[in-house]
Amino acid sequence: MSGILAGKRILVTGVITDASIGFHVAKFAQEEGAEVILTGFGRLSLVERIAKRLPKPAPVIELDVQNQEQLDGLEGKIREYLGDDASLDGVVHSIAFGPQGAFNFLEASWEDVSTAVHVSAYSLKSLTTACLPLMEERGGSVVGLTFDAQFAWPKYDWMGVAKAALESTSRYLARDLGAKNIRCNLIAAGPVKSMAARSIPGFEELADVWKHRAPIGWELSDAEPAARGVVGLLSDWFPKTTGEIVHVDGGVHMMGA
């Protein structure tokens, strides 16, 4: 099969429904020739059902990024599907979570904040290092999803701080893994109406910014632009791009007053 990911093996996290950016990443990756493995957390049967809607059914591995035992076992689970001599060419980090308390900046407890940072930022490091033995020989690409942390967004609060930590984590990974020919980049996506978005109090107020400030327009129901950006960074078309944040947000990031 031809395509910009032909022959590559990609691990995609964060697929919950077919509205998830992760689902569209998996779909486009398959269409571009990749073999895809998914991870799921919690409602694994739901992820397995959604996986059947891909162009080709994809195996699903249970992974809670706060569970070190599951992280330690991830390499072995991947080898069960790909073989003992398997390698990975790409890892997609599409994971974020903040307890409801994290969306109240002044009143959030450390427990809420630490959960948001652990799941949304530190997990980029823990996921990448869990997959490192499968990527060291040939190199590859790690791509995560962020929500532009340059600004204090309405209602986003400690999740914005967690995204700032994610962006910094990506740069340090890019620094430390460059010698292994592993790139680490992020897509800064505009808001997408997914199941995860519905858990953000005040999401509509946050998303309203895009109605007025995206010069090229932005559709809240369309996860495809961000997913295509991820697939591009997974490909060999960006061989010397690392530590970068590529904005796929309709241009909102560059607009002034």
TORGUTI-464725 format. One record per residue: x, y, z of N, C-alpha, C, CB in turn; residue in one letter. Coordinates in pm, whole numbers, padded with zeros to 5 digits, always signed. Glycine has a CB too. Example, Ala and Ser with C-alpha at 12.3 -4.5 7.8 and 13.67 -1.06 7.14 Angstrom:
2
+01319-00569+00780+01230-00450+00780+01320-00330+00780+01131-00447+00905a
+01285-00225+00708+01367-00106+00714+01290+00003+00787+01408-00060+00572s
***
This chain:
257
+00084-00120+00000+00000+00000+00000+00088+00124+00000-00095+00001+00122m
+00055+00221-00085+00131+00345-00088+00071+00443+00011+00132+00406-00231s
+00143+00549+00039+00098+00650+00134+00217+00700+00213-00010+00593+00227g
+00201+00814+00280+00315+00873+00349+00354+00797+00475+00284+01017+00384i
+00270+00702+00519+00305+00619+00633+00318+00472+00594+00201+00634+00743l
+00340+00446+00467+00347+00308+00418+00452+00228+00495+00378+00306+00267a
+00411+00113+00547+00502+00024+00617+00530+00061+00761+00628+00018+00544g
+00474+00171+00809+00502+00214+00946+00403+00152+01044+00497+00367+00956k
+00449+00142+01167+00366+00088+01275+00348+00197+01380+00430-00041+01338r
+00223+00228+01408+00191+00345+01489+00103+00304+01608+00119+00453+01404i
+00138+00351+01726+00055+00334+01845-00024+00463+01867+00141+00299+01971l
-00156+00451+01876-00242+00568+01893-00319+00555+02024-00340+00584+01773v
-00306+00654+02110-00380+00657+02236-00499+00753+02223-00287+00700+02353t
-00588+00747+02321-00691+00850+02333-00813+00834+02246-00632+00977+02304g
-00836+00717+02190-00959+00695+02112-01071+00658+02210-00938+00582+02004v
-01175+00740+02214-01291+00711+02299-01414+00688+02212-01315+00826+02400i
-01439+00782+02120-01549+00768+02024-01494+00804+01886-01672+00860+02063t
-01579+00793+01784-01533+00830+01650-01529+00981+01629-01623+00767+01545d
-01561+01058+01735-01542+01203+01729-01404+01242+01783-01652+01274+01809a
-01333+01148+01843-01201+01176+01902-01099+01209+01793-01152+01057+01985s
-01010+01302+01823-00900+01329+01731-00820+01202+01710-00809+01443+01784i
-00800+01125+01818-00725+00999+01807-00785+00904+01706-00717+00932+01941g
-00918+00895+01701-00983+00808+01604-00949+00850+01461-01136+00809+01625f
-00955+00980+01436-00926+01029+01301-00778+01012+01267-00966+01177+01288h
-00691+01025+01366-00549+00997+01343-00532+00852+01299-00465+01025+01470v
-00595+00760+01372-00584+00618+01339-00639+00591+01199-00659+00532+01442a
-00750+00653+01166-00814+00635+01035-00721+00683+00922-00948+00711+01030k
-00672+00805+00935-00586+00859+00829-00453+00784+00823-00560+01007+00852f
-00401+00742+00938-00276+00665+00938-00293+00535+00861-00231+00636+01083a
-00405+00466+00883-00431+00344+00808-00444+00374+00659-00558+00275+00860q
-00515+00480+00626-00534+00515+00485-00402+00552+00418-00632+00631+00472e
-00305+00597+00500-00173+00631+00446-00074+00516+00456-00118+00752+00518e
-00125+00397+00489-00042+00276+00480+00012+00222+00609+00069+00302+00392g
-00024+00281+00724+00032+00237+00851-00047+00121+00910+00035+00353+00950a
+00021+00042+00991-00042-00057+01077-00061+00011+01213+00044-00191+01088e
-00183+00007+01266-00218+00084+01385-00257-00008+01500-00332+00181+01354v
-00207+00027+01618-00251-00034+01744-00306+00077+01831-00134-00111+01815i
-00418+00053+01898-00479+00151+01986-00457+00114+02132-00628+00164+01956l
-00461+00214+02219-00473+00188+02362-00605+00247+02409-00351+00247+02442t
-00658+00188+02515-00783+00237+02572-00777+00234+02723-00900+00155+02522g
-00857+00319+02783-00862+00326+02929-01007+00329+02974-00785+00451+02981f
-01037+00252+03078-01173+00255+03132-01267+00166+03053-01227+00397+03134g
-01349+00228+02970-01449+00153+02894-01385+00087+02772-01565+00245+02849r
-01310-00018+02797-01233-00083+02691-01324-00141+02583-01145-00193+02749l
-01439-00192+02624-01531-00249+02525-01580-00143+02428-01651-00315+02595s
-01596-00019+02476-01636+00091+02387-01526+00119+02285-01668+00218+02469l
-01401+00124+02331-01289+00149+02240-01280+00037+02136-01157+00161+02318v
-01298-00087+02180-01292-00201+02087-01404-00191+01983-01303-00335+02165e
-01520-00144+02025-01630-00128+01930-01601-00017+01830-01761-00098+02005r
-01545+00094+01880-01510+00206+01792-01399+00165+01695-01467+00329+01875i
-01306+00081+01742-01194+00037+01658-01243-00036+01533-01101-00054+01738a
-01360-00099+01543-01415-00172+01429-01467-00079+01321-01525-00264+01475k
-01478+00050+01351-01524+00147+01252-01409+00203+01169-01597+00260+01321r
-01288+00165+01203-01172+00208+01124-01172+00134+00990-01039+00182+01200l
-01099+00185+00892-01090+00113+00763-01049-00033+00780-00990+00182+00673p
-00959-00058+00877-00922-00194+00913-00931-00206+01065-00777-00231+00862k
-00990-00311+01118-00997-00327+01264-00858-00321+01325-01066-00460+01301p
-00848-00255+01439-00718-00240+01506-00726-00302+01645-00676-00091+01515a
-00619-00370+01688-00618-00425+01824-00615-00313+01928-00497-00518+01844p
-00669-00342+02046-00675-00243+02154-00605-00300+02277-00824-00206+02186v
-00513-00222+02332-00440-00260+02453-00488-00171+02567-00284-00247+02433i
-00516-00230+02681-00556-00150+02796-00436-00074+02850-00618-00239+02907e
-00454+00058+02872-00344+00137+02926-00398+00255+03007-00253+00188+02813l
-00368+00250+03136-00389+00363+03226-00252+00426+03248-00457+00318+03363d
-00232+00548+03203-00099+00608+03210-00057+00643+03352-00093+00733+03124v
-00148+00627+03449-00111+00643+03590-00076+00509+03654-00225+00710+03667q
-00083+00402+03577-00058+00267+03628+00078+00221+03576-00172+00167+03585n
+00179+00223+03664+00315+00190+03621+00326+00046+03575+00413+00215+03734q
+00248-00043+03634+00251-00184+03594+00206-00199+03449+00162-00269+03687e
+00102-00126+03411+00055-00133+03273+00155-00069+03178-00083-00065+03258q
+00218+00040+03220+00323+00102+03137+00440+00005+03117+00373+00234+03200l
+00479-00062+03226+00590-00157+03217+00557-00274+03125+00627-00210+03356d
+00429-00310+03117+00389-00422+03034+00352-00386+02891+00274-00490+03096g
+00358-00256+02859+00312-00212+02727+00397-00270+02614+00313-00061+02719l
+00527-00269+02631+00615-00322+02526+00578-00467+02493+00762-00314+02570e
+00560-00548+02597+00525-00688+02575+00392-00705+02505+00524-00762+02705g
+00292-00622+02543+00160-00629+02479+00170-00594+02331+00062-00534+02548k
+00251-00494+02298+00268-00455+02158+00336-00568+02080+00351-00325+02147i
+00435-00632+02141+00505-00743+02074+00411-00861+02049+00625-00789+02158r
+00310-00878+02134+00213-00985+02112+00143-00968+01977+00109-00987+02225e
+00123-00844+01936+00056-00817+01808+00154-00805+01691-00027-00689+01819y
+00272-00751+01718+00365-00722+01609+00476-00824+01595+00425-00587+01628l
+00496-00909+01696+00604-01007+01691+00721-00966+01778+00651-01027+01547g
+00802-01064+01816+00914-01040+01908+01019-00945+01851+00979-01171+01945d
+01033-00944+01718+01133-00856+01656+01070-00726+01609+01200-00927+01538d
+00956-00690+01669+00878-00575+01622+00945-00443+01658+00738-00579+01680a
+00907-00342+01584+00947-00206+01617+00827-00114+01596+01069-00161+01529s
+00831+00002+01661+00732+00106+01640+00797+00222+01568+00670+00152+01775l
+00722+00284+01479+00772+00401+01407+00710+00531+01459+00744+00387+01259d
+00599+00519+01532+00534+00639+01580+00447+00613+01701+00452+00699+01471g
+00438+00713+01786+00352+00709+01905+00271+00838+01908+00435+00691+02037v
+00141+00826+01926+00053+00942+01932-00002+00955+02073-00061+00933+01828v
+00027+01067+02136-00021+01097+02271-00142+01189+02258+00091+01163+02359h
-00259+01132+02279-00384+01209+02270-00461+01188+02401-00471+01165+02146s
-00393+01221+02511-00443+01192+02644-00444+01320+02727-00358+01082+02713i
-00557+01351+02789-00565+01465+02881-00684+01443+02973-00579+01601+02803a
-00667+01483+03098-00777+01474+03193-00749+01566+03310-00796+01328+03242f
-00854+01634+03354-00847+01712+03476-00975+01692+03555-00826+01862+03446g
-00965+01661+03685-01086+01654+03768-01160+01787+03765-01049+01616+03912p
-01287+01786+03798-01366+01909+03793-01304+02022+03874-01507+01882+03843q
-01241+01987+03986-01179+02089+04069-01066+02164+04000-01127+02028+04193g
-01004+02100+03899-00893+02164+03828-00938+02280+03742-00820+02063+03743a
-01069+02292+03721-01122+02400+03638-01166+02521+03722-01239+02350+03555f
-01120+02526+03845-01139+02644+03930-01002+02683+03981-01240+02616+04050n
-00942+02782+03920-00800+02807+03941-00767+02839+04086-00754+02919+03853f
-00842+02926+04148-00808+02971+04283-00843+02869+04391-00878+03100+04312l
-00937+02782+04363-00983+02689+04467-00936+02546+04446-01132+02691+04473e
-00868+02517+04336-00825+02380+04308-00731+02327+04415-00757+02373+04170a
-00750+02203+04452-00660+02137+04547-00539+02083+04471-00732+02022+04623s
-00430+02057+04546-00312+01997+04482-00345+01859+04427-00197+01988+04582w
-00433+01787+04494-00472+01655+04445-00531+01664+04305-00573+01591+04541e
-00619+01763+04283-00678+01782+04150-00573+01825+04049-00791+01886+04156d
-00487+01918+04090-00384+01971+04000-00284+01861+03964-00312+02091+04064v
-00242+01784+04062-00142+01680+04036-00197+01574+03942-00096+01616+04167s
-00326+01542+03955-00386+01446+03862-00385+01501+03719-00530+01414+03904t
-00422+01629+03704-00424+01691+03571-00285+01691+03508-00476+01834+03579a
-00183+01724+03587-00046+01729+03535+00006+01589+03505+00047+01800+03634v
-00023+01493+03592+00023+01356+03572-00035+01298+03442-00017+01268+03691h
-00167+01306+03428-00233+01245+03313-00204+01322+03185-00384+01237+03336v
-00203+01455+03192-00198+01537+03071-00057+01573+03025-00275+01662+03092s
+00042+01569+03115+00177+01613+03080+00283+01507+03106+00212+01738+03158a
+00294+01462+03231+00396+01362+03263+00379+01236+03180+00392+01328+03412y
+00255+01204+03144+00230+01082+03067+00295+01084+02930+00081+01060+03051s
+00325+01202+02877+00397+01205+02749+00534+01142+02766+00411+01350+02697l
+00599+01173+02878+00729+01113+02907+00715+00964+02938+00795+01185+03025k
+00619+00928+03024+00609+00787+03065+00565+00698+02949+00510+00774+03181s
+00475+00747+02864+00434+00671+02746+00551+00654+02650+00316+00739+02676l
+00623+00762+02626+00735+00756+02531+00844+00661+02580+00794+00895+02508t
+00879+00669+02707+00985+00581+02757+00939+00435+02761+01030+00626+02897t
+00809+00412+02782+00757+00275+02777+00772+00216+02638+00610+00271+02821a
+00761+00301+02536+00771+00254+02396+00913+00261+02342+00679+00336+02308c
+01004+00320+02418+01140+00346+02369+01212+00220+02319+01221+00409+02477l
+01201+00105+02388+01272-00013+02337+01228-00055+02197+01252-00129+02431p
+01108-00016+02158+01056-00052+02026+01093+00051+01919+00906-00067+02032l
+01152+00164+01961+01181+00272+01867+01330+00299+01853+01111+00397+01909m
+01410+00247+01946+01551+00286+01950+01629+00244+01826+01616+00226+02072e
+01595+00130+01768+01676+00079+01658+01660+00162+01531+01639-00066+01629e
+01533+00199+01498+01508+00268+01371+01475+00416+01387+01394+00200+01298r
+01453+00460+01511+01407+00597+01531+01259+00607+01502+01486+00694+01441g
+01206+00728+01511+01064+00743+01485+01014+00880+01527+00986+00636+01556g
+00883+00888+01544+00820+01017+01571+00717+01003+01682+00753+01073+01443s
+00726+01089+01781+00625+01100+01887+00549+01230+01863+00691+01097+02032v
+00418+01222+01860+00336+01341+01836+00228+01349+01943+00272+01338+01694v
+00218+01463+02008+00115+01486+02108+00022+01597+02067+00178+01517+02242g
-00086+01612+02142-00185+01716+02115-00192+01811+02233-00324+01654+02088l
-00182+01940+02203-00191+02041+02307-00299+02142+02272-00055+02111+02325t
-00327+02228+02368-00418+02340+02348-00339+02462+02388-00554+02325+02431f
-00301+02541+02290-00203+02650+02301-00192+02709+02442-00239+02760+02204d
-00079+02684+02506-00061+02724+02646+00006+02860+02661+00021+02620+02719a
+00012+02938+02554+00068+03073+02564-00024+03167+02640+00095+03128+02426q
-00153+03131+02647-00253+03224+02699-00329+03165+02816-00349+03262+02589f
-00392+03253+02894-00485+03211+02999-00624+03211+02937-00478+03306+03125a
-00674+03092+02905-00803+03079+02836-00919+03085+02935-00808+02947+02757w
-01036+03130+02890-01154+03126+02977-01183+02983+03022-01276+03186+02906p
-01204+02965+03151-01252+02839+03210-01151+02724+03210-01374+02795+03136k
-01036+02738+03142-00946+02624+03126-00858+02602+03249-00858+02644+03002y
-00816+02709+03314-00753+02708+03445-00636+02611+03457-00855+02674+03548d
-00639+02514+03550-00521+02429+03571-00495+02335+03456-00537+02350+03698w
-00593+02311+03372-00565+02233+03251-00473+02311+03158-00696+02196+03178m
-00486+02444+03159-00393+02526+03081-00251+02514+03134-00436+02671+03084g
-00237+02509+03267-00105+02489+03327-00050+02352+03290-00112+02505+03481v
-00138+02251+03290-00096+02116+03253-00049+02112+03107-00211+02015+03274a
-00118+02186+03020-00076+02190+02880+00059+02261+02864-00182+02259+02794k
+00082+02363+02946+00213+02429+02943+00322+02330+02984+00215+02552+03037a
+00291+02246+03083+00386+02142+03124+00406+02040+03013+00338+02071+03252a
+00298+02006+02943+00309+01913+02829+00402+01969+02722+00169+01884+02769l
+00386+02096+02692+00469+02157+02587+00616+02158+02627+00421+02299+02558e
+00643+02187+02753+00781+02183+02801+00836+02040+02800+00791+02242+02942s
+00753+01945+02842+00794+01803+02840+00833+01760+02700+00681+01714+02893t
+00757+01803+02601+00787+01767+02462+00924+01819+02420+00680+01821+02368s
+00957+01940+02461+01088+01995+02424+01202+01917+02489+01097+02143+02465r
+01185+01879+02616+01291+01803+02682+01305+01663+02623+01264+01793+02832y
+01193+01602+02585+01201+01472+02518+01274+01487+02384+01060+01413+02496l
+01240+01594+02311+01307+01618+02183+01458+01631+02203+01252+01744+02115a
+01496+01700+02310+01639+01716+02339+01706+01582+02368+01659+01811+02458r
+01644+01503+02455+01709+01381+02503+01701+01264+02406+01649+01341+02634d
+01604+01266+02315+01586+01153+02224+01637+01181+02082+01439+01115+02218l
+01682+01302+02060+01731+01336+01926+01846+01247+01881+01776+01479+01923g
+01934+01212+01974+02049+01127+01939+02005+00988+01895+02143+01116+02058a
+01883+00949+01932+01829+00819+01890+01744+00832+01764+01746+00757+02004k
+01748+00948+01702+01670+00977+01582+01519+00966+01608+01711+00883+01469n
+01480+01005+01729+01338+01010+01764+01297+01156+01778+01308+00930+01895i
+01200+01196+01700+01148+01332+01703+01029+01340+01799+01107+01379+01562r
+01009+01454+01861+00892+01474+01947+00834+01612+01918+00931+01460+02098c
+00711+01614+01870+00645+01738+01833+00500+01738+01881+00650+01759+01680n
+00440+01855+01882+00301+01869+01923+00219+01939+01816+00292+01945+02056l
+00092+01904+01810-00007+01980+01734-00088+02060+01834-00099+01885+01647i
-00091+02191+01817-00178+02277+01898-00309+02292+01823-00111+02417+01928a
-00406+02213+01863-00533+02206+01791-00634+02305+01848-00591+02064+01796a
-00720+02356+01762-00834+02432+01808-00931+02340+01879-00902+02504+01692g
-01033+02394+01943-01127+02311+02019-01210+02220+01930-01220+02398+02101p
-01227+02097+01974-01307+01998+01901-01411+01943+01997-01216+01883+01841v
-01535+01935+01950-01645+01888+02034-01641+01736+02044-01782+01935+01977k
-01562+01688+02137-01548+01544+02160-01604+01512+02298-01399+01499+02148s
-01600+01384+02334-01646+01345+02467-01560+01410+02574-01643+01192+02482m
-01430+01420+02548-01340+01484+02645-01375+01631+02662-01194+01470+02600a
-01410+01698+02553-01445+01840+02561-01569+01862+02645-01467+01898+02421a
-01661+01769+02639-01785+01785+02715-01762+01780+02865-01885+01677+02675r
-01647+01730+02907-01616+01726+03050-01556+01857+03100-01521+01611+03079s
-01532+01953+03009-01475+02082+03047-01588+02179+03078-01383+02138+02934i
-01600+02224+03203-01704+02322+03234-01678+02452+03157-01709+02350+03386p
-01780+02505+03093-01762+02629+03019-01698+02611+02883-01681+02723+03098g
-01701+02488+02828-01637+02463+02698-01694+02554+02591-01656+02317+02658f
-01825+02578+02593-01887+02660+02489-01831+02802+02491-02038+02664+02507e
-01808+02856+02610-01751+02990+02622-01609+02993+02567-01751+03037+02768e
-01534+02890+02597-01397+02879+02545-01398+02868+02393-01325+02757+02606l
-01483+02781+02341-01488+02757+02196-01541+02878+02120-01574+02635+02166a
-01617+02962+02188-01677+03078+02121-01571+03172+02063-01765+03154+02219d
-01452+03170+02122-01342+03253+02072-01317+03224+01924-01213+03228+02153v
-01329+03097+01885-01295+03057+01748-01397+03106+01646-01285+02905+01740w
-01520+03133+01690-01622+03183+01597-01585+03320+01542-01758+03189+01665k
-01513+03397+01621-01486+03536+01586-01342+03562+01546-01522+03625+01702h
-01250+03471+01579-01108+03502+01564-01031+03410+01470-01044+03500+01696r
-01096+03313+01410-01025+03222+01318-01037+03275+01176-01083+03077+01328a
-00932+03333+01119-00943+03395+00987-00976+03297+00875-00816+03466+00954p
-00936+03171+00894-00964+03071+00791-01083+02984+00830-00839+02983+00766i
-01143+03017+00943-01260+02944+00990-01222+02821+01072-01345+02903+00873g
-01317+02775+01153-01293+02658+01236-01425+02590+01266-01220+02697+01368w
-01430+02458+01246-01550+02380+01274-01528+02297+01399-01586+02290+01153e
-01608+02323+01501-01592+02251+01628-01616+02102+01614-01686+02308+01732l
-01695+02064+01515-01730+01923+01498-01634+01848+01406-01871+01911+01443s
-01529+01915+01360-01440+01855+01261-01302+01829+01321-01427+01946+01137d
-01274+01703+01351-01144+01665+01407-01040+01638+01299-01159+01542+01495a
-01080+01640+01173-00989+01599+01066-00866+01689+01050-01063+01596+00937e
-00879+01823+01056-00758+01904+01035-00648+01873+01135-00793+02051+01043p
-00684+01862+01262-00582+01830+01363-00524+01691+01340-00642+01838+01505a
-00608+01596+01306-00561+01459+01282-00466+01453+01163-00680+01365+01258a
-00497+01526+01059-00407+01529+00942-00272+01590+00979-00472+01608+00827r
-00273+01690+01068-00147+01748+01114-00063+01645+01187-00174+01867+01205g
-00127+01565+01271-00055+01459+01344+00007+01361+01246-00150+01386+01440v
-00070+01317+01147-00020+01221+01049+00098+01279+00972-00131+01178+00952v
+00090+01406+00940+00202+01470+00871+00330+01463+00954+00169+01617+00841g
+00320+01491+01084+00438+01488+01171+00487+01346+01196+00407+01556+01303l
+00399+01248+01184+00441+01108+01197+00522+01062+01075+00319+01018+01215l
+00502+01129+00964+00563+01085+00838+00710+01128+00830+00485+01143+00720s
+00775+01085+00722+00914+01120+00699+00929+01256+00629+00981+01013+00616d
+00818+01326+00611+00824+01456+00546+00879+01565+00638+00686+01496+00498w
+00895+01535+00767+00953+01631+00862+01072+01566+00933+00846+01679+00965f
+01175+01526+00859+01282+01446+00917+01369+01520+01018+01368+01393+00808p
+01375+01652+01010+01460+01730+01100+01379+01830+01182+01567+01802+01021k
+01252+01802+01201+01166+01888+01283+01141+01820+01415+01032+01919+01211t
+01186+01883+01523+01163+01825+01656+01153+01938+01758+01277+01725+01696t
+01081+01912+01867+01059+02014+01968+00967+02125+01921+01190+02073+02011g
+00892+02098+01816+00809+02201+01753+00664+02190+01798+00817+02191+01601e
+00593+02302+01793+00448+02305+01815+00386+02362+01688+00408+02391+01943i
+00311+02279+01617+00246+02320+01493+00100+02354+01523+00257+02208+01383v
+00060+02475+01491-00077+02518+01519-00171+02475+01407-00082+02671+01536h
-00273+02401+01446-00382+02366+01354-00509+02419+01422-00389+02208+01325v
-00531+02549+01409-00635+02614+01489-00711+02722+01412-00573+02675+01612d
-00704+02715+01278-00772+02814+01198-00704+02951+01199-00912+02828+01244g
-00587+02960+01261-00512+03087+01264-00534+03171+01387-00548+03168+01147g
-00611+03122+01484-00641+03201+01603-00513+03241+01678-00733+03122+01697v
-00413+03153+01678-00293+03177+01757-00218+03304+01715-00201+03059+01747h
-00236+03349+01592-00156+03463+01546-00235+03593+01538-00097+03432+01411m
-00360+03589+01579-00443+03709+01571-00417+03801+01689-00590+03672+01564m
-00406+03931+01659-00395+04030+01765-00533+04074+01812-00313+04152+01717g
-00541+04190+01870-00670+04239+01922-00768+04263+01808-00650+04370+02004a
***
